[in-house]
Amino acid sequence: MAALELDSLTKVYQDGDSEVVAVDDVTVSIEDGEFLVVVGPSGCGKSTTLRMVAGLETVSSGTISLDGRVINDVKPQDRDIAMVFQSYALYPHMSVRQNMSFGLEESTDLSDAEIKDRVEETADLLDMSPLLDRKPRDLSGGQQQRVALGRAIVRDPEVFLMDEPLSNLDAKLRAQMRTELQRLQEDLGVTTMYVTHDQTEAMTMGDRIAILDGGELQQVATPLECYHEPANVFVAGFLGEPSMNFFDADFDGEKLVADSFEYPISEETAADLGGETDLVFGIRPEAIELVGEPSGPHDFETEVDVVEPMGDENTVYLTFGDRDPDDAVVATTSSMRQFSRGQSVVVRFPEEAIHVFDRRSGGALHNRTIVDEDALADAPSN
């Protein structure tokens, strides 16, 4: 296996007399055997980044290194990288066996017996042995996806590249394939770069996630770090469904002053702000507490606008002071609690759950802290 490193990777397209920067100075290291998920909205440059690593797009500047060897000018077939595409790209006239063996026949010196053994071992790994003589038209979407994965696995590559491979599957099968892919990657131990626009895939599959926006890398960290300790407003708003609630606020030295409320903060939180006064206050829907009566400075009266029952929980949209009804405050709560439109509800924003960002740069100044249960268990008691 191998480590993959992108150093100041940039891709610029010429559009008439102007230039379009699709990927802008992206630097990230993927460790040997790591599963890195690259996520972001449509047009953020994630697939272009993947295609540069595969050799399907030229690099405008920067370097791609595989185990310390720069591969910018190495032909795609010589990079020892296997790619799984969004469209399965199976040969319709070939059987599953032929689809999986074709690449080995064309690009390696393996004997027919060796190729046959590889294909059958991979088919057994993917529970596809009974399907080897079928044509793609006789397979379900999930089975076709397994063939595409098998075609990559038989090559025994240093790196897997996957470009939204589950997007054509229905929701139930997509969830099943997520767990299968994780298990498979862990068993094989192959360095993997996986591109998706689906934040659920990013949060559940990756050892780390790299978040792109407008071609620029926003944050690289574990899924929980990106969720609870976002680097900026974009990351905070992109991850999470429903999205984080945001309020523009000014800091007067003691409290955050927004259009709809004033929020006193502790000296510890104030110290994180570094003297900045033009701020954005953020809190995730699941961190908002719905209480009976206001009992402290972080409790505020609101009114229920819309309730969306989700089965295990309710998503509650709340109107808040002079805030535009189209910009509702969103809270999630247990489905066992019932709310109705027009009902008065008191919300509590616990200080330990809030986020504060610089309004001008968007950078995070204060985030909630991930509690390390092991560290708490080892801490001396008073």
C-alpha positions, 0 to 999 in steps of 0.5 A: 500500500502507499501514502498519497500526498497532494501539495498545492494542487491547482487546476485552471481551465481556460474559458475564452480570454479568462481563467476558471480556477476549479481547484485552488492550492489544495494540500492534503496528505492521505496516510497509508491505508487511510479512508479519506472522503472528499465532500462538498457541494456541486462544482466545488472541485472534488471530482476534478481533484480525483481526476487529477490524481487518476491522471485523467486531468492535467495538473496546472501547478502543484504535485501529486506524490505516491509514496514520495514519488511525484506522479504528475507526468506518469500515465494513468495506466502506470500509476498503480491506481484503480478508479471506481466511477459514478457510472459503473462503466461495465462492458454490456457484451461481456460477462462479469468474469470478462469485465473483471479480467479485461483490465488485467489481460490488457495491462499486465503480464499475468498468465490466464491461470493467475488472472482466473485465480484473482477474479475468482478470489475477488468474486468470493470476497464480494459474494459474487461467485454465482454471478460470474457468467452473467451479463450486466443487464442481468444484474441489479444496481447493487450487483453492478456496483460490486462488479465495478468494485471487483474490477478495481480490486483485482488490480491490487492497486496502491490506491483506490479512487471512488467518484460518487460510486453509490449515487445511482443506488436507492436509499436502502441499498446505498446504506447497505453498500456504505457498510460493505465498502467500509468493511471491504476497505478495512479488510484490504487496507488500501489507501482510499480517496472517496468523493461524494456530495452526500454528507451522510456518506462523509460522516459515516465512512471516512477516517477523515473528511476533506471539505471543499468549497469553490475549489478551496480546501476548508478543513481536513479532520475526523468527521466528529471534529469537523462537525463539532469543531468546524473551521469556519461558517461554511463547514458548520453550515454544510455539515448537519441536517438540519443545518446549524442556526446562525445569528449575526451578533455584536459583542459589547464586552459582556454579551452577544447582541443579536436582533432577536436576543442578547446572550451573556457569555462567560469570561472563558468564552469571551477570551476566545473571541480575541477582541473581535466584535462583529460575530456570527452566533451558531447553535445546532438544532439538536443542542437547543433545549425546549423548556417550560418556563424561562429561568435564566439569561440563555432562555428565550420565548419563541412560537412554533411555526412548523413541525416535521415528524421524522419518526424518532424525532421532530424537527420544529421550526420556530419564529423568534422575535423580529427574525424573518419567518423564512429564516426560522430557528430550527430545533430537533426534539424527541418525537414523544414530545408534541407541538402544534403551530402557534404554540409558545415555546421557550428555547434554551441555548446552553453556552457549552453548545454554542459556536462563535465565528468572525463575521468578516472572515467566517473563521471559527473563534469558539467551538463546543469541545468534544468530550473525551470519555477516556480522558475523563475516566483517567482524570484524578477525582477531587 
